Amino acid sequence: MLRSACTTAAAWPSDEGRLPSISVNVSPLQVTDLGFAEEVRSALRDSGLDPARIFLEITENAAVEDWDETAARLRGLRRLGVKWPSTTSASATRRSPCCAGCRSTS
């Protein structure tokens, strides 16, 4: 799904000089998977999509066992330019120690 979304968005024409972005729903289980960050990087690289044009939306509120490790992966994606809405999994991020360090709206 992620790869397909990146490929589709990369092909969209600009709108008055602005390139549209795309939101992709991901589950907390995907985010905590050790290979998730590389999957995102690979999809972006292979599609040619600018990381600033993708929003990752964590769709479910679920227990994440290791917030520190998850936060580190999300910060790495944010450094690439990947964004996620501040409302994403709001109740989960309020409980996590990473909310200030990994949520992004810009």
Secondary structure in CASP SS format (residue, H / E / C, confidence):
PFRMAT SS
TARGET T0000
AUTHOR 0000-0000-0000
METHOD secondary structure of the structure
MODEL  1
M C 1.00
L H 1.00
R H 1.00
S H 1.00
A H 1.00
C H 1.00
T H 1.00
T H 1.00
A H 1.00
A H 1.00
A H 1.00
W C 1.00
P C 1.00
S C 1.00
D E 1.00
E C 1.00
G C 1.00
R E 1.00
L C 1.00
P C 1.00
S C 1.00
I E 1.00
S E 1.00
V E 1.00
N E 1.00
V E 1.00
S C 1.00
P H 1.00
L H 1.00
Q H 1.00
V H 1.00
T H 1.00
D C 1.00
L C 1.00
G C 1.00
F H 1.00
A H 1.00
E H 1.00
E H 1.00
V H 1.00
R H 1.00
S H 1.00
A H 1.00
L H 1.00
R H 1.00
D H 1.00
S H 1.00
G C 1.00
L C 1.00
D C 1.00
P H 1.00
A H 1.00
R H 1.00
I E 1.00
F E 1.00
L E 1.00
E E 1.00
I E 1.00
T C 1.00
E C 1.00
N C 1.00
A C 1.00
A C 1.00
V C 1.00
E C 1.00
D C 1.00
W H 1.00
D H 1.00
E H 1.00
T H 1.00
A H 1.00
A H 1.00
R H 1.00
L H 1.00
R H 1.00
G H 1.00
L H 1.00
R H 1.00
R H 1.00
L H 1.00
G C 1.00
V C 1.00
K E 1.00
W E 1.00
P C 1.00
S C 1.00
T C 1.00
T C 1.00
S C 1.00
A H 1.00
S H 1.00
A H 1.00
T H 1.00
R H 1.00
R H 1.00
S C 1.00
P C 1.00
C C 1.00
C H 1.00
A H 1.00
G H 1.00
C H 1.00
R C 1.00
S E 1.00
T C 1.00
S C 1.00
END
